[in-house]
Amino acid sequence: MNEVIHRQNRRGGITLVEVIGTLAVLLILAVSAAGILGAITEIGVQTRDATQGRQTIRRFATMLRSDVNRSSDISVSDDQWPIEMKVESV
């Protein structure tokens, strides 16, 4: 009979062990999320840099193409830099 009375006197709720376990799981999830966000941010930075590099190359190619089309004479030698392009005035 003491067992029945003892069980009725127990309060409902959670224990300290359950709280600590829950906090540990949440901490693990937070650390994992922070690592993933860091990786995503790094990928974004690399993508932005690659895009800017491609835009710079396209701009350079467009300017070079325009210069070559406007030139009347192009001479290139192995030891000569920069390449010389002569433009005739019309």
Helices and strands as residue ranges (DSSP letters): H 2-9, H 16-70, E 73-75, E 84-86
